[in-house]
Amino acid sequence: MDTQVLPIHFGNTHGKHEINSDSLLVFIESYKEISEAFGLSVDIQIGTPEEGGWKANLLIVAISFIGVNPFVALLTGETADDWAKKGHAKIVRVVNEFVTRKAVDIPEEFSRECIKQKNKIYEQFQKDIECIDSFCLDDYPPIPRNKFHLYIKEISDEESIYIGETDITVHSPDWKGKRSWRGKIKILDDTESAFAFDKDLTGKFWEKIKLDSLPLHTTDIMRVQLIKRPSNKVKFWVVRVLSYNGEEIDTPISDEAIRRFATSFIQPAAIKSSPQLDLFSWKP
């Protein structure tokens, strides 16, 4: 069983050796949720607290790798394959870096659920006036109370929406990735829209492409799994290409994995009902 030590310190200028249980529980539960989004399933045990405010070693035990979210590349600059090869200690280190990173330094495309969990941590710390004057995680510099607000990121009200499997008639592809594609999306009553690809999750599609022989305008048909991102300039995001002109490309992404990409799966009124939409009408 792999175990990692996670030093944590809640500073208290009044010399109190105590912590609000809500603050500790919120931190532990949110840290576990963030770790899972980064690909780790963890259990956390609390070591014996020491004097000096409230500090202890949290033991991260029963670590297992459960798969990686595409947003990790935004924070690390590494592909999903590269990330999966890392040891648990390195992944825990990156989780700690995210928890201690200022909100302004987190990409807009980053996982909303991760940001929500991080916001919960610092919002709770702000409430804990009696016990927490500063917060220190691992060997990162202590964060004083008057800076907690800098680690809370504003989240827009618009949620990502999983549309489901659908056909797209491709009119204007961009094989070299310099702009978005355009085509008619069948599930949207054949409305023509711009769309883009998650390059990690659609890797098998790109492996089959021969760039030198492809036309600029087509009537090709591709079967995809599609997400709508209302707050993005290109609103439609292909997370998996299942087939292209009848040629099988890849297998569908599972329900569980899709739930990690979108904060909620809602059936918009403008989209007519389908088995895929009914299947993914889940909310966290």
C-alpha positions as CSV (number, residue, x, y, z in Angstrom):
1,M,0.0,0.0,0.0
2,D,1.4,3.4,-1.1
3,T,1.4,6.1,1.6
4,Q,2.3,9.8,1.2
5,V,2.8,12.3,4.1
6,L,1.0,15.6,3.7
7,P,2.1,18.2,6.3
8,I,-0.6,20.8,7.1
9,H,-0.5,23.8,9.4
10,F,-3.2,26.2,10.5
11,G,-1.4,29.1,12.1
12,N,-3.0,31.0,15.0
13,T,-1.4,34.2,16.2
14,H,-3.4,33.9,19.5
15,G,-1.5,30.7,20.4
16,K,-4.6,28.5,20.3
17,H,-3.8,24.9,19.7
18,E,-7.2,24.0,18.1
19,I,-9.1,23.8,14.8
20,N,-12.7,24.1,13.8
21,S,-13.9,20.6,12.9
22,D,-15.7,22.0,9.9
23,S,-12.5,23.5,8.5
24,L,-10.6,20.3,8.8
25,L,-13.5,18.2,7.3
26,V,-14.0,20.6,4.4
27,F,-10.3,20.5,3.6
28,I,-10.1,16.7,3.7
29,E,-13.3,16.0,1.6
30,S,-12.4,18.7,-1.0
31,Y,-8.8,17.5,-1.2
32,K,-10.1,14.0,-1.9
33,E,-12.4,15.3,-4.6
34,I,-9.6,17.3,-6.3
35,S,-7.3,14.3,-6.1
36,E,-9.8,12.1,-7.8
37,A,-10.2,14.6,-10.6
38,F,-6.4,14.5,-11.1
39,G,-6.6,10.7,-11.4
40,L,-6.0,9.4,-7.8
41,S,-8.4,7.7,-5.4
42,V,-7.1,8.4,-1.9
43,D,-8.0,7.9,1.8
44,I,-6.7,10.4,4.4
45,Q,-5.9,9.7,8.0
46,I,-5.0,12.4,10.5
47,G,-1.7,12.1,12.4
48,T,-1.2,13.4,16.0
49,P,-1.5,17.2,16.1
50,E,1.5,19.3,17.3
51,E,1.8,22.6,19.1
52,G,2.1,25.8,17.2
53,G,-1.4,26.7,16.1
54,W,-2.7,23.4,14.8
55,K,-0.4,21.3,12.6
56,A,-0.3,17.6,11.8
57,N,0.8,15.2,9.2
58,L,-2.1,13.9,7.1
59,L,-1.4,10.4,5.8
60,I,-2.6,9.8,2.3
61,V,-3.1,6.0,2.1
62,A,-4.7,3.5,-0.2
63,I,-3.7,5.5,-3.3
64,S,-4.8,4.1,-6.6
65,F,-4.7,5.5,-10.1
66,I,-8.2,5.8,-11.6
67,G,-7.6,7.7,-14.8
68,V,-6.9,11.3,-15.8
69,N,-9.1,14.2,-16.9
70,P,-8.2,16.1,-20.0
71,F,-7.9,19.4,-18.1
72,V,-4.7,18.2,-16.4
73,A,-2.8,19.1,-19.6
74,L,-3.9,22.7,-19.1
75,L,-2.2,22.8,-15.7
76,T,0.8,20.6,-16.4
77,G,1.5,20.9,-20.1
78,E,1.6,17.1,-20.3
79,T,-0.6,14.6,-22.2
80,A,-2.9,12.1,-20.5
81,D,-0.4,9.3,-21.4
82,D,2.5,11.2,-19.9
83,W,0.5,11.9,-16.7
84,A,-0.5,8.2,-16.3
85,K,3.2,7.2,-16.2
86,K,3.9,9.4,-13.1
87,G,4.3,8.0,-9.7
88,H,1.8,8.8,-6.9
89,A,4.1,11.2,-5.1
90,K,4.5,13.4,-8.2
91,I,0.7,13.5,-8.8
92,V,0.1,14.4,-5.1
93,R,2.7,17.2,-5.6
94,V,0.8,18.6,-8.5
95,V,-2.5,18.4,-6.5
96,N,-0.8,20.4,-3.7
97,E,0.4,23.0,-6.3
98,F,-3.2,23.4,-7.5
99,V,-4.6,23.8,-4.0
100,T,-2.0,26.5,-3.3
101,R,-2.2,28.3,-6.6
102,K,-3.8,31.8,-6.8
103,A,-7.1,31.9,-8.6
104,V,-5.8,34.3,-11.3
105,D,-3.2,31.7,-12.3
106,I,-5.8,28.9,-13.0
107,P,-6.8,28.6,-16.7
108,E,-10.4,29.5,-17.6
109,E,-10.9,26.1,-19.2
110,F,-10.0,24.3,-16.0
111,S,-12.4,21.8,-14.4
112,R,-15.3,23.7,-12.8
113,E,-15.8,21.0,-10.2
114,C,-12.1,21.2,-9.1
115,I,-12.4,25.0,-8.8
116,K,-15.6,24.6,-6.7
117,Q,-13.9,22.2,-4.3
118,K,-10.9,24.6,-3.9
119,N,-13.2,27.5,-3.4
120,K,-15.0,25.6,-0.6
121,I,-11.7,25.2,1.2
122,Y,-10.8,28.9,1.3
123,E,-14.3,30.0,1.9
124,Q,-14.4,27.8,5.0
125,F,-11.0,29.1,6.1
126,Q,-12.4,32.7,5.8
127,K,-15.3,31.8,8.1
128,D,-12.9,30.3,10.7
129,I,-11.9,33.5,12.4
130,E,-11.1,32.1,15.8
131,C,-8.7,29.3,14.7
132,I,-7.1,30.1,11.3
133,D,-4.8,33.1,10.8
134,S,-2.8,31.3,8.1
135,F,-2.7,28.1,6.1
136,C,0.3,26.1,5.0
137,L,0.2,22.9,2.9
138,D,3.3,20.7,2.5
139,D,6.4,22.9,1.9
140,Y,4.6,25.7,0.1
141,P,4.8,29.2,1.6
142,P,2.1,30.0,4.3
143,I,-1.0,31.8,3.0
144,P,-2.1,34.5,5.5
145,R,-5.8,35.1,6.2
146,N,-5.9,38.4,4.4
147,K,-4.9,36.6,1.2
148,F,-7.4,33.8,1.3
149,H,-9.7,35.7,-1.1
150,L,-7.0,35.5,-3.8
151,Y,-7.4,31.7,-4.0
152,I,-11.2,31.8,-4.6
153,K,-12.0,31.8,-8.3
154,E,-15.2,33.3,-9.6
155,I,-17.2,30.7,-11.6
156,S,-19.7,31.7,-14.3
157,D,-23.3,30.4,-13.9
158,E,-23.1,28.6,-17.2
159,E,-22.5,24.8,-16.9
160,S,-21.0,22.5,-19.5
161,I,-23.8,20.3,-21.1
162,Y,-23.3,16.8,-22.4
163,I,-25.4,16.5,-25.6
164,G,-24.7,12.8,-26.3
165,E,-23.8,10.9,-29.5
166,T,-24.7,12.6,-32.7
167,D,-23.8,12.8,-36.4
168,I,-22.0,15.8,-37.8
169,T,-22.0,16.6,-41.6
170,V,-18.6,18.2,-42.0
171,H,-18.6,21.2,-44.3
172,S,-15.4,23.0,-43.5
173,P,-12.8,21.0,-41.6
174,D,-9.5,22.3,-40.4
175,W,-7.1,19.4,-40.6
176,K,-4.1,21.3,-39.3
177,G,-5.7,22.7,-36.2
178,K,-5.5,26.5,-36.9
179,R,-9.2,27.2,-36.5
180,S,-12.5,25.6,-35.5
181,W,-14.4,23.2,-37.8
182,R,-17.9,23.8,-39.1
183,G,-20.7,21.4,-39.9
184,K,-24.4,20.5,-39.4
185,I,-25.0,18.9,-36.0
186,K,-27.9,16.4,-36.4
187,I,-29.0,16.4,-32.8
188,L,-29.5,20.2,-33.0
189,D,-31.9,19.8,-35.9
190,D,-29.1,20.0,-38.4
191,T,-28.0,23.4,-37.3
192,E,-24.6,24.4,-38.7
193,S,-22.1,25.3,-35.9
194,A,-18.5,25.7,-35.2
195,F,-16.9,22.8,-33.2
196,A,-13.5,21.8,-31.9
197,F,-11.8,18.7,-30.6
198,D,-10.2,17.5,-27.4
199,K,-7.0,16.3,-28.9
200,D,-6.2,13.8,-26.1
201,L,-9.6,12.1,-26.1
202,T,-9.9,12.0,-29.9
203,G,-6.3,10.8,-30.5
204,K,-7.3,7.7,-32.6
205,F,-9.1,9.9,-35.1
206,W,-6.0,12.1,-35.6
207,E,-3.8,9.0,-36.0
208,K,-5.8,8.0,-39.1
209,I,-5.7,11.4,-40.9
210,K,-3.3,11.9,-43.8
211,L,-3.0,15.6,-43.9
212,D,-1.6,16.0,-47.5
213,S,-4.6,14.4,-49.2
214,L,-7.6,15.9,-47.4
215,P,-9.9,18.5,-49.0
216,L,-10.8,21.9,-47.5
217,H,-14.6,21.4,-48.0
218,T,-16.4,18.1,-47.6
219,T,-19.8,16.5,-47.0
220,D,-18.2,13.8,-44.7
221,I,-20.2,12.3,-41.9
222,M,-18.7,11.8,-38.5
223,R,-20.3,10.1,-35.4
224,V,-19.2,11.9,-32.2
225,Q,-19.7,12.4,-28.5
226,L,-20.4,16.1,-28.0
227,I,-20.3,18.6,-25.1
228,K,-21.6,22.1,-25.2
229,R,-19.6,24.7,-23.3
230,P,-21.8,27.9,-23.2
231,S,-19.0,30.1,-21.8
232,N,-16.5,29.3,-24.6
233,K,-16.0,31.0,-27.9
234,V,-16.3,27.7,-29.7
235,K,-19.3,26.2,-27.9
236,F,-19.3,22.6,-29.2
237,W,-16.5,20.3,-28.1
238,V,-16.0,16.8,-29.6
239,V,-14.7,14.5,-26.9
240,R,-14.6,11.3,-29.0
241,V,-14.9,10.5,-32.7
242,L,-16.7,7.1,-33.0
243,S,-16.7,6.8,-36.8
244,Y,-15.9,8.7,-39.9
245,N,-17.7,8.1,-43.2
246,G,-18.8,4.7,-41.8
247,E,-15.3,3.6,-40.7
248,E,-15.1,2.8,-37.0
249,I,-12.6,5.0,-35.2
250,D,-13.0,4.5,-31.4
251,T,-15.2,3.2,-28.7
252,P,-17.5,5.5,-26.7
253,I,-16.4,7.1,-23.4
254,S,-18.2,5.7,-20.4
255,D,-20.8,7.5,-18.4
256,E,-18.5,7.7,-15.4
257,A,-15.7,9.3,-17.5
258,I,-18.0,11.8,-19.1
259,R,-19.2,12.9,-15.7
260,R,-15.7,14.1,-15.0
261,F,-15.6,16.4,-18.0
262,A,-18.9,18.3,-17.5
263,T,-20.1,19.7,-14.2
264,S,-23.7,18.8,-15.1
265,F,-25.5,16.9,-17.8
266,I,-28.7,18.7,-18.6
267,Q,-31.2,18.3,-21.4
268,P,-31.7,21.8,-22.9
269,A,-35.2,22.7,-24.1
270,A,-33.9,23.5,-27.5
271,I,-32.7,20.0,-28.0
272,K,-35.2,17.3,-28.7
273,S,-35.2,14.2,-26.5
274,S,-33.0,11.2,-27.4
275,P,-31.9,8.0,-25.5
276,Q,-28.5,9.6,-25.1
277,L,-29.8,12.7,-23.5
278,D,-32.1,10.7,-21.2
279,L,-29.1,8.6,-20.1
280,F,-27.0,11.6,-19.1
281,S,-29.6,13.7,-17.3
282,W,-27.5,13.4,-14.1
283,K,-26.5,16.3,-11.8
284,P,-23.8,16.2,-9.2
